[in-house]
Amino acid sequence: MRELNLIGAGKVGQVLARCWWQAGVAKPQRILNRSTDSAAQAAAWIGAGAPQAADQPFPPASLWMLSVSDDQIAAVAQQLADSQVLRPGDVVFHCSGAKASAVLAPVQACGALIASLHPVRSFADKDACAAAFAGTVCSLEGDEGALQILESCLHAIAAETVRIRAEDKLVYHAAAVFASNYLVTLMDTALAAYEAAGIPRDMAQKMAEPLARLTMDNVFRIGTEKALTGPVARGDWALVRQQSAAVHGWQPEAGQLYDAMVTLTAALAARHHSAK
Ligand SMILES: NC(=O)c1ccc[n+]([C@@H]2O[C@H](COP(=O)([O-])OP(=O)(O)OC[C@H]3O[C@@H](n4cnc5c(N)ncnc54)[C@H](OP(=O)(O)O)[C@@H]3O)[C@@H](O)[C@H]2O)c1
């Protein structure tokens, strides 16, 4: 079993470490968080490992997970490089969706193999996540030797892996921003529009929910082109112009959002018509 040191055992670090430990893939050894209490709680939840004192040297390990928040990765990598505990061939990886492995350059200069390993799911509920990690898609990029080791560790816990190019990471991460974050903003705007039209919030939710759920279901069942309905799909440009003006009159930012959606929605409708 590989030894695993963790720097930043928060939600993601704890779930991966617990899955690997329970599957006999890696033995969590030392855990460095900002606070020792937090590291001790992480060790208890994982079921293995012990807090690492910040002023003590880490014991060697063949796997190093830097699952700190994105803005800490570069600094933590530099501290790890400076501590001179890394051996050639040790694998050091972070879990950011937006950052590439290149942010780990200081440890690569010590002979370590670097990678980014991004599990594509929300880790809001650790227990649920760890219990159902199988099938989670993890994207990987970095040094070939690191990728092969991480792929075998992930396949051992039934995760799926996909390789991406470092230069694509920001656009790759934007996909999740569209699919998750901006979807929430769109729904919030839809609910606000119902309310602006005099519909009470609870009734607005009742109206929006089946629309949103059925549409999402259609997107993944029959594809985006066939799932599209509405005035742009019908080519009802007179209505689109009137609606744009009305939405601008209600709220200028929502008007801009409405207009920004028209071009790509029209292109999607055109794809559907040309495929018929
Ligand atoms: N959350 C998600 O759904 C999700 C999904 C996929 C990928 N990711 C990525 O996974 C990584 C970790 O995210 P997370 O949600 O697990 O974060 P998190 O729950 O906030 O945990 C971050 C951990 O890092 C520790 N930490 C922060 N700065 C540190 C430092 N300088 N030295 C040592 N430890 C430090 C914190 O310690 P304390 O506990 O002492 O504060 C905390 O335990 C990020 O790169 C994130 O983008 C997150």
The ligand as an SDF file (V2000), in Angstrom:
LIG
                    3D

 48 52  0  0  0  0  0  0  0  0999 V2000
  -15.6890   21.2660   -2.6800 N   0  0  0  0  0  0  0  0  0  0  0  0
  -15.9040   20.7140   -3.8480 C   0  0  0  0  0  0  0  0  0  0  0  0
  -17.0570   20.3660   -4.1810 O   0  0  0  0  0  0  0  0  0  0  0  0
  -14.7460   20.4610   -4.7940 C   0  0  0  0  0  0  0  0  0  0  0  0
  -14.9620   19.6360   -5.9040 C   0  0  0  0  0  0  0  0  0  0  0  0
  -13.8710   19.3190   -6.7340 C   0  0  0  0  0  0  0  0  0  0  0  0
  -12.6220   19.8830   -6.4770 C   0  0  0  0  0  0  0  0  0  0  0  0
  -12.4520   20.7260   -5.4130 N   0  0  0  0  0  0  0  0  0  0  0  0
  -11.0960   21.2620   -5.1700 C   0  0  0  0  0  0  0  0  0  0  0  0
  -10.5320   20.5380   -4.0920 O   0  0  0  0  0  0  0  0  0  0  0  0
   -9.6170   21.3810   -3.3600 C   0  0  0  0  0  0  0  0  0  0  0  0
  -10.0210   21.4050   -1.8950 C   0  0  0  0  0  0  0  0  0  0  0  0
  -11.3490   21.8990   -1.8040 O   0  0  0  0  0  0  0  0  0  0  0  0
  -12.2650   21.5820   -0.5140 P   0  0  0  0  0  0  0  0  0  0  0  0
  -13.6580   21.9640   -0.8910 O   0  0  0  0  0  0  0  0  0  0  0  0
  -11.9640   20.2320   -0.0020 O   0  0  0  0  0  0  0  0  0  0  0  0
  -11.6810   22.6820    0.5020 O   0  0  0  0  0  0  0  0  0  0  0  0
  -11.9950   22.8250    2.0620 P   0  0  0  0  0  0  0  0  0  0  0  0
  -13.0720   21.8900    2.5060 O   0  0  0  0  0  0  0  0  0  0  0  0
  -12.1380   24.2770    2.3070 O   0  0  0  0  0  0  0  0  0  0  0  0
  -10.6460   22.3100    2.7380 O   0  0  0  0  0  0  0  0  0  0  0  0
   -9.4310   22.9650    2.5760 C   0  0  0  0  0  0  0  0  0  0  0  0
   -8.4990   22.4200    3.6350 C   0  0  0  0  0  0  0  0  0  0  0  0
   -7.2230   22.9920    3.3990 O   0  0  0  0  0  0  0  0  0  0  0  0
   -6.6710   23.3960    4.6430 C   0  0  0  0  0  0  0  0  0  0  0  0
   -5.7520   24.4880    4.3470 N   0  0  0  0  0  0  0  0  0  0  0  0
   -6.0240   25.6800    3.7590 C   0  0  0  0  0  0  0  0  0  0  0  0
   -4.8960   26.3970    3.6170 N   0  0  0  0  0  0  0  0  0  0  0  0
   -3.8950   25.6350    4.1130 C   0  0  0  0  0  0  0  0  0  0  0  0
   -2.4890   25.8200    4.2680 C   0  0  0  0  0  0  0  0  0  0  0  0
   -1.8900   26.9450    3.8440 N   0  0  0  0  0  0  0  0  0  0  0  0
   -1.7550   24.8210    4.8170 N   0  0  0  0  0  0  0  0  0  0  0  0
   -2.3490   23.6750    5.2350 C   0  0  0  0  0  0  0  0  0  0  0  0
   -3.6810   23.4440    5.1270 N   0  0  0  0  0  0  0  0  0  0  0  0
   -4.4370   24.4190    4.5740 C   0  0  0  0  0  0  0  0  0  0  0  0
   -7.8440   23.7910    5.5100 C   0  0  0  0  0  0  0  0  0  0  0  0
   -7.4570   23.6650    6.8650 O   0  0  0  0  0  0  0  0  0  0  0  0
   -8.4140   24.0400    8.1030 P   0  0  0  0  0  0  0  0  0  0  0  0
   -9.4370   22.9250    8.1560 O   0  0  0  0  0  0  0  0  0  0  0  0
   -7.5200   24.0380    9.2860 O   0  0  0  0  0  0  0  0  0  0  0  0
   -9.0190   25.3670    7.7650 O   0  0  0  0  0  0  0  0  0  0  0  0
   -8.9050   22.7730    5.0640 C   0  0  0  0  0  0  0  0  0  0  0  0
   -8.8510   21.6040    5.8530 O   0  0  0  0  0  0  0  0  0  0  0  0
   -9.6700   22.7430   -4.0480 C   0  0  0  0  0  0  0  0  0  0  0  0
   -8.6290   22.8060   -4.9930 O   0  0  0  0  0  0  0  0  0  0  0  0
  -11.0320   22.7180   -4.7570 C   0  0  0  0  0  0  0  0  0  0  0  0
  -11.0610   23.5620   -5.8850 O   0  0  0  0  0  0  0  0  0  0  0  0
  -13.4860   21.0170   -4.5600 C   0  0  0  0  0  0  0  0  0  0  0  0
  1  2  1  0
  2  3  2  0
  2  4  1  0
  4  5  1  0
  4 48  2  0
  5  6  2  0
  6  7  1  0
  7  8  2  0
  8  9  1  0
  8 48  1  0
  9 10  1  0
  9 46  1  0
 10 11  1  0
 11 12  1  0
 11 44  1  0
 12 13  1  0
 13 14  1  0
 14 15  2  0
 14 16  1  0
 14 17  1  0
 17 18  1  0
 18 19  2  0
 18 20  1  0
 18 21  1  0
 21 22  1  0
 22 23  1  0
 23 24  1  0
 23 42  1  0
 24 25  1  0
 25 26  1  0
 25 36  1  0
 26 27  1  0
 26 35  1  0
 27 28  2  0
 28 29  1  0
 29 30  1  0
 29 35  2  0
 30 31  1  0
 30 32  2  0
 32 33  1  0
 33 34  2  0
 34 35  1  0
 36 37  1  0
 36 42  1  0
 37 38  1  0
 38 39  2  0
 38 40  1  0
 38 41  1  0
 42 43  1  0
 44 45  1  0
 44 46  1  0
 46 47  1  0
M  CHG  2   8   1  16  -1
M  END
$$$$
